[in-house]
């Protein structure tokens, strides 16, 4: 079954070259998204369908599949605004981008994961620069350069992992854990640092985040949704898998300290720059950096916070993707990304206004958002571990970010509208579907009283 995920994009890419209408290209993407989600559900029900994918890989795969379907519906609901030749290239790159993320979820070998993560960089750079504005082209080149340097550092870390195993080298995490007594602690520490820095660049963790605000703010809304909600999770996979090896080698405390440091730094940087950002899509991009930092805090705190970290990955992906899709609606209505120039969204397009307000409430962790439960668990874990200063800083930074995003959200939605605007149904249904799913998860999971 996993071969379907890779065969379809190659076959569809050939068909794309013969298609002359945008809607038919959109239909190919919808078929791919339905196939992707169907494979994910089948893999959840019977794990052998997905080559014994582990829990982390399956979680990220299902998230990617859900977001891809929402993006496909949103894309189908937009008006043609590009030459068919460019749209063909966009369609092919989108399918290969998703296929590369699928490969990273499926692979158990760190070397293969590295290859697939690098492939996501090549495919998504074309998607970021799709609109061919000067700013979008600059963002794509910046993304290519910084992420390629990061991936090169991650490759050095993988080579150091091989050096750390003088007897029998393997890049399969389970095999390395089984033979952990033969791994050199010194070289393992060095490998961890390079892998953390390298893949941390792709995750968007500070101080390696410079590409993220530009890429997320300049890409078309559906691509921004996938970059924030799916790609960042894909880059998390090798970082969290190497943590399993660090724990087995008795170096878990070192890994957790690094996670805590990069987590707090990311949240701090996000808080500072959100206050200064004038572009509302850029505000959402810095919010992604903040939430990646929160996820790092969860795995740094350990214990019950690890479950909260996985829940935060899920909740943030759904909410932020809905937020970016709604931002696309705002761009379609106002043709302006400066939040001070936008107002009266509730009057101009009431569904988009309410979607924006609900997404704002959910992203700052207001119930029934799943982020309320995950952030509560993370804060509790910080207190239980004696990180009282960290807990205080965490709450203050969350309050600053909530105020900053709230200021932008109220400016955009309130006020007097200029002219009522109707949007295609797909542009409303797609983000609404993600927010409803997030609300269901936020209500249902706490009821289960999971640890």
C-alpha positions in Angstrom: 0.0 0.0 0.0 2.7 2.6 0.7 3.8 2.4 -2.9 0.5 4.0 -3.9 1.7 7.2 -2.2 4.7 7.4 -4.6 3.3 5.9 -7.8 0.3 8.2 -8.0 2.4 11.5 -8.1 4.6 10.1 -10.9 1.7 8.9 -13.0 -0.4 12.0 -12.3 2.6 14.2 -13.2 2.5 12.7 -16.7 -1.3 13.3 -16.9 -0.8 16.9 -15.8 1.1 17.8 -18.9 -1.9 17.0 -21.0 -4.5 18.9 -19.0 -5.6 22.4 -20.1 -8.1 23.4 -17.4 -7.3 24.4 -13.8 -10.3 22.6 -12.4 -9.1 19.3 -13.8 -5.7 19.8 -12.2 -7.5 20.5 -8.9 -9.4 17.3 -9.3 -6.2 15.3 -9.6 -5.1 16.9 -6.3 -8.4 16.0 -4.6 -8.0 12.4 -5.8 -4.4 12.3 -4.4 -5.6 13.8 -1.1 -8.4 11.2 -0.7 -6.0 8.4 -1.6 -3.6 9.7 1.0 -6.2 10.0 3.8 -7.6 6.5 2.9 -4.1 5.0 3.2 -3.6 6.7 6.5 -6.9 5.4 7.9 -6.1 1.9 6.6 -2.7 2.2 8.3 -4.3 3.2 11.6 -6.7 0.3 11.5 -4.0 -2.2 10.4 -0.4 -1.0 11.0 1.0 -3.6 8.6 -0.4 -1.7 5.7 2.1 1.1 6.3 5.3 -1.0 6.7 4.9 -1.1 10.5 5.1 2.7 10.8 5.7 3.8 14.4 3.2 5.9 16.4 5.1 9.2 15.7 5.2 8.6 12.0 1.5 7.6 11.8 0.5 10.7 13.8 2.4 13.1 11.4 1.1 11.1 8.4 -2.5 11.4 9.5 -2.1 15.1 10.2 -0.5 15.7 6.8 -3.3 13.7 5.1 -6.0 15.7 6.8 -4.4 19.1 6.0 -3.8 18.0 2.4 -7.5 17.2 1.9 -8.4 20.6 3.3 -5.9 22.3 1.1 -7.2 20.4 -1.9 -10.8 21.5 -1.2 -9.7 25.1 -0.7 -7.7 25.0 -3.9 -10.7 23.7 -5.8 -12.8 26.6 -4.5 -10.5 29.4 -5.7 -10.7 31.2 -9.0 -8.0 30.7 -11.7 -5.4 33.4 -11.3 -2.3 32.0 -13.0 -1.3 30.8 -16.5 -2.0 27.1 -17.0 1.7 26.3 -17.5 2.5 27.7 -14.1 -0.4 25.9 -12.5 0.8 22.6 -13.9 4.2 23.1 -12.3 2.5 24.1 -9.1 0.4 20.9 -9.2 3.3 18.6 -9.8 5.5 20.2 -7.1 2.6 20.0 -4.6 2.2 16.2 -5.2 5.9 15.6 -4.9 6.1 17.8 -1.8 3.4 15.7 0.0 5.0 12.4 -1.3 8.4 13.5 0.2 6.7 14.2 3.6 5.1 10.8 3.4 8.5 9.2 2.8 9.9 10.9 5.9 7.0 9.5 8.0 7.4 6.0 6.6 11.2 5.7 6.8 12.8 4.3 10.0 16.3 4.9 8.8 17.7 8.4 9.6 19.6 8.5 6.3 16.4 7.9 4.4 14.6 10.5 6.5 17.4 13.0 5.7 16.9 12.4 1.9 13.1 12.9 2.1 13.4 16.0 4.2 15.8 17.5 1.7 13.4 16.6 -1.1 10.7 18.6 0.7 13.0 21.6 0.5 13.4 21.3 -3.3 9.7 20.7 -4.0 8.3 23.4 -1.7 10.7 26.2 -2.8 8.8 26.2 -6.2 5.5 26.4 -4.3 6.7 29.4 -2.2 7.7 31.4 -5.3 4.6 30.5 -7.2 3.2 34.1 -7.4 6.5 35.4 -8.8 6.6 38.6 -6.8 10.0 39.9 -5.9 9.3 39.2 -2.2 8.2 35.7 -2.8 11.2 34.9 -5.0 13.5 36.3 -2.3 11.7 34.2 0.4 12.1 31.0 -1.7 15.9 31.6 -2.2 16.3 32.4 1.5 14.4 29.2 2.3 16.5 27.2 0.0 19.8 28.5 1.2 19.2 28.4 5.0 17.4 25.1 5.0 20.1 23.5 2.8 22.8 24.7 5.2 20.8 23.2 8.0 20.3 19.9 6.2 24.0 19.8 5.5 24.7 20.1 9.3 22.1 17.3 9.9 24.0 15.1 7.4 27.2 15.7 9.4 25.3 14.5 12.5 24.3 11.4 10.7 27.9 10.7 9.7 28.9 11.2 13.3 26.3 8.6 14.3 28.1 6.1 12.0 31.4 7.0 13.6 29.8 6.4 17.0 29.2 2.7 16.1 32.7 1.2 15.4 31.5 -2.4 15.3 28.3 -2.4 13.2 26.9 0.9 12.0 23.2 1.3 11.6 20.9 4.3 11.1 17.8 2.5 12.2 16.8 4.0 15.5 15.5 0.7 16.9 18.7 -1.1 15.9 20.8 1.6 17.5 18.8 1.4 20.7 19.2 -2.4 20.8 23.0 -2.0 20.4 23.3 1.2 22.5 26.1 -0.3 24.7 28.4 -0.3 21.7 27.8 3.3 20.8 30.4 5.9 21.9 28.8 8.5 24.2 31.2 11.2 23.0 30.4 10.8 19.3 26.7 10.3 20.1 26.6 13.7 21.9 28.3 15.3 18.9 25.9 13.7 16.5 22.9 14.9 18.6 24.1 18.5 18.5 24.5 18.5 14.8 21.2 16.7 14.2 19.4 19.1 16.5 20.9 22.2 14.9 20.4 20.8 11.3 16.8 19.6 11.6 16.0 22.4 14.1 16.6 24.8 11.2 13.9 23.1 9.2 11.6 23.1 12.2 12.1 26.8 12.5 13.5 26.8 16.1 15.3 30.0 17.1 17.9 31.1 16.5 17.7 29.1 13.2 14.3 30.4 12.2 15.2 33.2 9.7 13.7 31.5 6.7 10.3 30.8 8.2 8.6 34.2 8.6 9.4 35.1 5.0 8.4 31.7 3.4 5.2 31.4 5.4 4.1 35.0 4.7 4.9 35.0 1.0 3.7 31.6 0.0 0.1 31.2 -1.3 -2.3 30.4 1.6 -2.7 26.7 0.9 1.1 26.3 0.8 1.5 28.3 4.0 -1.0 25.9 5.7 1.1 22.9 4.6 4.4 24.5 5.5 3.2 25.3 9.1 0.9 22.4 9.7 2.7 19.6 8.0 6.3 20.3 7.0 7.4 21.5 10.5 6.1 18.2 12.0 8.0 16.2 9.4 11.2 17.9 10.4 10.4 17.0 14.0 10.5 13.3 13.3 14.3 12.8 13.3 14.7 15.1 16.3 12.3 13.1 18.4 13.6 9.7 17.2 17.2 10.6 18.1 15.8 11.5 21.5 14.8 7.8 22.0 18.4 6.9 21.4 19.7 9.5 23.8 17.4 8.3 26.5 18.6 4.7 26.0 22.2 5.8 26.2 21.7 7.5 29.5 22.0 11.0 27.9 18.4 11.9 28.2 19.1 14.8 30.6 21.4 16.5 28.1 18.8 16.2 25.3 16.0 17.6 27.6 18.2 20.6 28.5 18.8 21.4 24.8 15.0 21.0 24.1 14.2 23.4 27.0 16.8 26.0 25.9 15.7 26.0 22.3 12.0 25.9 23.3 12.2 29.0 25.6 14.4 30.9 23.1 11.9 30.2 20.3 8.9 31.4 22.3 10.9 34.5 23.4 11.9 35.4 19.8 8.3 34.8 18.6 7.0 37.1 21.4 9.4 39.9 20.4 8.8 39.8 16.7 5.0 39.3 16.8 4.8 42.7 18.6 6.7 44.3 15.7 5.1 42.5 12.7 2.8 44.5 10.4 2.0 41.6 8.1 -0.8 39.4 9.5 0.6 36.3 7.7 4.0 37.0 9.2 2.3 37.2 12.7 0.9 33.7 12.0 4.4 32.6 11.0 5.9 33.8 14.3 3.1 32.0 16.1 4.3 28.8 14.4 7.8 29.4 15.8 6.2 29.9 19.2 4.3 26.6 19.0 7.3 24.7 17.8 9.0 26.1 20.9 6.2 24.9 23.1 6.5 21.4 21.6 10.2 21.4 22.5 9.3 22.4 26.0 7.0 19.5 26.3 9.7 17.0 25.4 12.2 18.8 27.5 10.0 18.6 30.5 9.4 14.9 30.0 6.9 12.7 31.9 3.3 13.5 31.3 4.3 16.5 29.1 5.4 14.1 26.3 1.8 13.2 25.7 1.0 16.9 25.8 3.7 17.5 23.2 2.1 15.0 20.8 -1.3 16.6 21.4 0.1 20.0 20.8 1.5 18.9 17.5 -1.9 17.7 16.4 -3.8 20.8 17.7 -1.4 23.3 16.4 -1.4 21.8 12.9 -5.2 21.8 12.5 -5.6 25.3 14.0 -2.7 27.0 12.2 -3.6 25.5 8.9 -7.2 26.9 9.3 -5.7 30.2 10.3 -3.5 30.4 7.2 -6.4 29.4 4.9 -8.6 32.1 6.4 -5.7 34.5 5.9 -5.9 33.6 2.2 -9.6 34.6 2.3 -8.5 38.0 3.7 -5.9 38.5 1.0 -8.6 37.6 -1.7 -10.9 40.2 -0.2 -8.6 43.1 0.6 -5.5 42.4 -1.6 -3.4 43.7 1.3 -1.3 41.8 4.0 -0.8 44.8 6.3 -3.1 44.3 9.2 -3.4 48.0 10.0 -4.9 48.5 6.5 -7.6 45.8 7.0 -10.8 46.1 9.0 -14.5 45.2 9.0 -14.0 41.6 7.9 -17.1 40.5 9.8 -19.2 42.9 7.7 -17.4 42.3 4.4 -17.4 38.5 4.7 -19.0 37.2 7.9 -17.9 33.5 7.6 -14.3 34.5 7.2 -14.6 36.9 10.1 -15.9 34.2 12.5 -13.3 31.7 11.2 -10.6 34.2 12.0 -11.9 34.9 15.5 -12.4 31.2 16.3 -8.9 30.4 15.0 -7.5 33.2 17.2 -9.3 31.9 20.3 -8.1 28.3 19.6 -4.4 29.3 18.9 -4.1 31.1 22.2 -5.4 28.0 24.0 -9.0 29.0 24.9 -11.3 26.0 25.4 -12.4 23.8 23.6 -9.0 24.2 21.8 -6.8 21.1 22.3 -4.0 23.6 23.0 -5.6 24.5 26.3 -5.2 20.9 27.5 -1.7 20.5 26.1 -0.4 23.8 27.5 -1.9 23.1 30.9 -0.1 19.8 31.0 3.2 21.4 29.9 2.9 24.1 32.6 2.1 21.5 35.2 5.1 19.4 34.2 7.4 22.5 34.5 6.2 23.1 38.1 6.5 19.4 39.0 10.1 19.4 37.7 11.0 22.5 39.8 11.3 24.8 36.8 9.5 27.6 38.6 11.3 30.4 36.7 10.6 28.6 33.5 6.9 28.3 34.3 6.7 32.0 35.1 8.5 32.9 31.9 6.3 30.5 29.9 3.1 32.1 31.2 4.3 35.7 30.7 5.4 35.0 27.1 2.1 33.2 26.3 0.2 36.2 27.6 2.3 38.7 25.5 1.8 36.6 22.3 -2.0 36.2 23.0 -2.3 40.0 23.4 -0.3 40.6 20.2 -2.4 38.2 18.1 -5.6 39.5 19.7 -4.7 43.1 18.7 -4.2 42.0 15.1 -7.4 39.9 15.1 -9.7 42.6 16.5 -8.3 45.2 14.0 -9.0 42.9 11.1 -12.5 41.7 12.1 -14.0 44.7 13.7 -14.9 48.1 12.3 -17.0 49.2 9.4 -16.9 47.1 6.3 -16.5 48.7 2.8 -18.2 46.2 0.5 -19.7 42.7 1.2 -17.7 40.1 -0.7 -18.8 36.5 -1.5 -16.2 33.7 -1.6 -16.4 30.2 -3.0 -17.7 27.6 -0.6 -14.5 25.6 -0.6 -12.6 28.6 0.8 -15.0 28.6 3.8 -15.6 24.8 4.2 -11.9 23.9 4.3 -10.8 26.0 7.3 -14.1 25.4 9.0 -13.6 21.6 8.8 -10.2 21.9 10.4 -11.5 24.0 13.3 -14.5 21.7 13.9 -12.1 18.8 14.1 -9.8 20.6 16.5 -12.8 21.4 18.7 -13.9 17.8 18.8 -10.4 16.7 19.7 -10.2 19.4 22.4 -13.5 18.2 24.0 -13.0 14.4 23.5 -9.4 13.8 24.6 -9.6 15.4 28.1 -12.7 13.3 28.7 -10.5 10.2 28.2 -8.3 11.5 31.1 -5.1 10.2 29.4 -1.9 10.6 31.3 
